[in-house]
Amino acid sequence: MSSRDVVLARVRRALADVPRDEWPDDTPVPRDYLRVHGTRTPEETAALLAENLAEYRALVHHSDRDGLAMLIMRLLNEHGARTVLVPPWLEPFWMAAADQTRIHDRAASTARELDGVDSVVTGCAVAIAETGTLVLDGSPDQGRRRISLVPDHHICVVRVPDQVVDSVPQALERLDPARPLTWISGPSATSDIELDRVEGVHGPRKLEVVLLSE
């Protein structure tokens, strides 16, 4: 029996003595809440994304298509990466200048093997300006969820303006809830009861975001 079956069985038991005509109906949930806070141009939305990413201690870079390969090479070199993990359908020209040993995203890779990888380069599904959040959905240019959670250095390329939205409601309209969604707001961080910040406990300590103008 799956977890879903267990939960549904508990719901049925809880409703056992409730007449069927008193069960919750299928009335649609109202969606008339505020979707965007203010009106922005695409340039203003991208600037807000960069500002909020930096607020979360992500390192933000800007590039065009011609300069992207050299930028990724420089970021990998500055990190001291010797190995880099790439999803199966990452744009080939992104990695054209990098000379690190290429590690491919394999289902058979163990957590220990992934922990030994220096860096990972991925695309993203959507980026949310108002929250400084990147969302990955496991598409071929992003790979499995774990490849962005285990290696210590993550370079994420965001296409601007196509992949940037203002708000969470706008992002949800673009995302498939059936896909494995990973929401990233800055490098991995947690705090204890005294609010001492610790980075890298459950994800990369270093997040670099490249805003790719197209």
Secondary structure, 3 states (H helix, E strand, C coil): CCHHHHHHHHHHHHCCCCCHHHCCCCCCCCCCCCCCCCCCCHHHHHHHHHHHHHHCCCEEEEEEHHHHHHHHHHHHHHHCCCEEEECCCCCHHHHCCCCCEEEECCCCCCHHHHHCCCEEEECCCEEECCCCEEEECCCCCCCCHHHHCCCCEEEEEEEECCCEECCHHHHHHHCCCCCCCEEECCCCEEECCCCCEEECCCCCCEEEEEEEEC
